[in-house]
Amino acid sequence: MAESDVTPVPDKDPDDWTTGDEPMTGPQASYLRTLAQEAGEEPPPDNLTKAEASRRIDELQDRTGRGQAADASQR
C-alpha cells in the first residue's frame, strides 16, 4: 500500500485519553530525559502523568526539531 493511500489517524488530545492520568511510561520518561538534555533543560520530574509527559514531549520536540520529519510525512 502506498503511503498516500493511508489515511492518518487524527491525534487525540491527551486530556481525552482514558489512561492519561496514569503515570508516564518508561519509554516516555527516557525520551523526555533525552529531549530535555538536548534542549539544555533539567530532566522532568518522575511523577508526570502520561498526558503531561505527552504534552511535554511535544513541546520539547518543537524546541529541539525532533519529530519534524515524521510530522511532515503524515500531512
Beta strands, then each sheet from edge to edge (+ up, - down):
end
